[in-house]
Amino acid sequence: MIKLKFYILFLLIFFLLSCSELEFVYNELENTKNPIYTKTSFKISGKDVPEMYNNTLKVLGQSNNPEYILEIFISETQTKRSVQTNQAVSKLDYELKFNYFLFNIEKNCNVFDIDIFSRFSYAPKSSGYNFGSDQSLDKMYSVSGKEVLGEFLNSIYNKNLSSCKWELT
């Protein structure tokens, strides 16, 4: 009985000591790696990507007096990868192109622009309306939008956003 208590006490102490340096991912503020957080208003145009507006709002925050305007233009290319004998498409490849343009309002110029591509494949389950397939496709669009937004933030992290690339006329 004493050995069992000793083992339990040993495991408890070991567990507590091993978790003493545990750091939670969500303890970091989202704006620590985002130089344009709460300094930017944004406009999204082109292809409608589900949840893109909400994700961008979470990442950029809201600003009553923005220093920057971020314009995001989304275009899409679909390629039929597999066509059945009855000409029904059984697999589609999607390529999304996200054009990011970051404008400095005070200087009236573009400070950063980048094109980021995202690709995914989709196999429709039926030729008509299918709720599950449509939800799956929306989820793929949403995941692509999140990943590309993260890539954009990584690309501006160490950039000098005070110098102009080209001025607006």
Secondary structure, 3 states (H helix, E strand, C coil): CHHHHHHHHHHHHHHHHHCCCCCCHHHCCHHHHCCCCCCEEEEEEECCCCCHHHHHHHHHCCCCCCCEEEEEEEEEEEEEEEECCCCCEEEEEEEEEEEEEEEECCCCEEEEEEEEEEEEEECCCCCCCCHHHHHHHHHHHHHHHHHHHHHHHHHHCCCCCCCCCEECC
